[in-house]
Amino acid sequence: MQDTGSGMGLLWSWMRVTWPRLAVAALLGTLTIASSVALTAVSAGLICHAALRVPLAELQLAIVGVRFFGLCRAGLRYLERLVSHSATFALLAKMRTGCYRALEAMRPAQLRSLGRGDVLSRVVSDVETLEHFYLRVVAPPVIALAITLLTSALLAGWSPALGLRSLAVLGVGLVLAPLLTWRLSRGAGAAEVQARASLKAAWVDTLQGAGDLLLLGAQERMRARTGQELKRVQAAQSRIASAEGAGNAVGVLVGGLIPLVLLPVALDLVRRGDLGVADLVMMVLVPIAALEALAGLPLAVQSLGHSLAAARRLQALGLGAGGAEAERTLTHAEGAPGPFALEACELRFRYDAEQPWVLEGTSFAVRTGTFAVLTGESGAGKSTLLHLLAEAQAGHEGELQLAGQDVRDLDEETRRRKVALVTQSPHLFNATLRDNLRLARPGATDAELHRAADAACLTGWIASLPDGLDSWMGEEGLRLSGGERQRVALARALLQDTPLLLLDEPTAELDTETEQHVLAHLKALCPQRTVLMVTHRPAALACADVTFRMELGGGVRMDCLPVESHRPLEDPPGRHEGATPRQSPRTFYS
Ligand SMILES: Nc1ncnc2c1ncn2[C@@H]1O[C@H](COP(=O)(O)OP(=O)(O)OP(=O)(O)O)[C@@H](O)[C@H]1O
């Protein structure tokens, strides 16, 4: 199986944490089935002796035994469940926190390219699949082996030949049932996990894009795609069910073989007077009762396939990797702010090693306290640059500094205090306006919220809402227009109160008047704060202190060039007084 080892490594690394509890649970599980076997044996002996009219006084020990093992079975089962579930929940907690840490450590672009449905499936379904790893995969074979050995040792106490035959016949069940199940369901567990994840991703995609699907008349095609995923799930499940059936059939076969294999030896012992009739019944029933321990083996094999597939998918998120789960040890030092709010030098970045460079040899800097505008062709990498600054993609080459500090040296907290980003399509949560705004500053007072809302030109709109700041935004802010969503996101970023504000086309959906109002507020933030805005809107270009143009050249090569009309290269006069001379053919300083 491909990559099996790595999936296993992750599973064992988690299990190591709770192994003492798991060992106790396995011991309790073995004792529970041993009690069950003993109960069958003692009950069978009691019934046989009673049928043979053995005096009641001689049966007292057996009667006590029946009561004892009956109570033990129930009590031990309870304890086993208690311990195994507490160990499982401890593992689950570790897995979930590991998952969230891994997601947190992931580069946002990686996360976006995974897709929401897929991430949801990994964090919820795959973790839930692993929840059963101990209960369904690890415990059954351990308990089955222990019970097989114990039962055979018990019979060997009467007769070594009986013990050997019991070991042989139970051994067939122990090996053959899982082997057959594994052979018949090979790859089906992984296929089911993968197909279920694709199905979930398709559902999330369909729900999110339902409106567009209807408008494009593509709902039938989407339904067909979902139907295909569903068929893949069903096909995998059907293979798994057949394999489990075959495994269970082996168990039934072994149950039938036990009397056939043991009776010849046992009857011989009875004939020779070495074994009583009641003991004979017990000899045959004990291994049959032991089959209870083998019943979980087919399921264990299938669950192993599911668990390995789920572990591999979680591992692909970065779980178990030293980097993902290790605590970050980045500097918290602020350092003295330099003359530039941000500085890029020979910056190179691509989303994937297989993909071409998006940014290549890009150098430019924005002086602290300026209102800078970045324009450029679609696809040139403007948004990418903003995300690199705000989200620590950590995959870039060259230098990228925020207020004189390399972004790679900044921990999340420091970065959040330094820079706020409003993306092209900001996410609003299904909560009130107040909650959405307070994400940026949890303790913000109403006065602060209104001040930020005013700067984003939202005051009139909030007044028109029935519940003001307590109005519900709907899922992803769908109750809002595009422009309202943008302004709420802008107000949220303003509340963050960072020295650098990165804005990706924040006025794209605003009318001219509202845009003027927003721009005036943004401009008024400078020189206390630095604003870098990606936009093509003339109004923004007109009020910028400095303007850059990012160009897509030679396929993937990009340059940052100042817009000629705003800033002649040789002679930076007027409002470009703070500009630093050109440093290299591709280096421009505001
Ligand atoms: N998550 C991603 N994974 C892979 N490639 C990406 C990703 N995001 C963007 N790209 C690619 O990177 C390049 C630059 O994209 P980016 O969004 O930064 O451009 P842009 O200049 O902001 O464009 P626009 O003006 O149209 O918003 C594009 O070719 C785009 O396809």
The ligand as an SDF file (V2000), in Angstrom:
LIG
                    3D

 31 33  0  0  0  0  0  0  0  0999 V2000
   -3.5790   30.1980   -4.2990 N   0  0  0  0  0  0  0  0  0  0  0  0
   -2.9810   30.2150   -5.4930 C   0  0  0  0  0  0  0  0  0  0  0  0
   -2.4250   29.1020   -5.9690 N   0  0  0  0  0  0  0  0  0  0  0  0
   -1.7870   29.0880   -7.1480 C   0  0  0  0  0  0  0  0  0  0  0  0
   -1.6780   30.1720   -7.9600 N   0  0  0  0  0  0  0  0  0  0  0  0
   -2.2360   31.3230   -7.5440 C   0  0  0  0  0  0  0  0  0  0  0  0
   -2.9250   31.4040   -6.3050 C   0  0  0  0  0  0  0  0  0  0  0  0
   -3.3730   32.6690   -6.1540 N   0  0  0  0  0  0  0  0  0  0  0  0
   -2.9730   33.3350   -7.2590 C   0  0  0  0  0  0  0  0  0  0  0  0
   -2.3050   32.5320   -8.0830 N   0  0  0  0  0  0  0  0  0  0  0  0
   -1.6980   32.8970   -9.3840 C   0  0  0  0  0  0  0  0  0  0  0  0
   -0.7270   33.9130   -9.1260 O   0  0  0  0  0  0  0  0  0  0  0  0
   -0.7440   34.8810  -10.1430 C   0  0  0  0  0  0  0  0  0  0  0  0
   -0.9000   36.2610   -9.5190 C   0  0  0  0  0  0  0  0  0  0  0  0
   -2.1660   36.3300   -8.9080 O   0  0  0  0  0  0  0  0  0  0  0  0
   -2.6160   37.6100   -8.0740 P   0  0  0  0  0  0  0  0  0  0  0  0
   -3.9880   37.3650   -7.5690 O   0  0  0  0  0  0  0  0  0  0  0  0
   -1.5690   37.9400   -7.0890 O   0  0  0  0  0  0  0  0  0  0  0  0
   -2.6340   38.7050   -9.2240 O   0  0  0  0  0  0  0  0  0  0  0  0
   -3.1980   40.1840   -9.1920 P   0  0  0  0  0  0  0  0  0  0  0  0
   -2.1540   41.0360   -9.7830 O   0  0  0  0  0  0  0  0  0  0  0  0
   -3.6660   40.5390   -7.8180 O   0  0  0  0  0  0  0  0  0  0  0  0
   -4.4400   40.0390  -10.1710 O   0  0  0  0  0  0  0  0  0  0  0  0
   -5.8310   40.8420  -10.1640 P   0  0  0  0  0  0  0  0  0  0  0  0
   -5.5210   42.2700  -10.4790 O   0  0  0  0  0  0  0  0  0  0  0  0
   -6.5840   40.1910  -11.2710 O   0  0  0  0  0  0  0  0  0  0  0  0
   -6.4480   40.6550   -8.8230 O   0  0  0  0  0  0  0  0  0  0  0  0
   -1.8870   34.5120  -11.0740 C   0  0  0  0  0  0  0  0  0  0  0  0
   -1.3250   33.9040  -12.2110 O   0  0  0  0  0  0  0  0  0  0  0  0
   -2.7080   33.5370  -10.3090 C   0  0  0  0  0  0  0  0  0  0  0  0
   -3.2590   32.5720  -11.1440 O   0  0  0  0  0  0  0  0  0  0  0  0
  1  2  1  0
  2  3  1  0
  2  7  2  0
  3  4  2  0
  4  5  1  0
  5  6  2  0
  6  7  1  0
  6 10  1  0
  7  8  1  0
  8  9  2  0
  9 10  1  0
 10 11  1  0
 11 12  1  0
 11 30  1  0
 12 13  1  0
 13 14  1  0
 13 28  1  0
 14 15  1  0
 15 16  1  0
 16 17  2  0
 16 18  1  0
 16 19  1  0
 19 20  1  0
 20 21  2  0
 20 22  1  0
 20 23  1  0
 23 24  1  0
 24 25  2  0
 24 26  1  0
 24 27  1  0
 28 29  1  0
 28 30  1  0
 30 31  1  0
M  END
$$$$
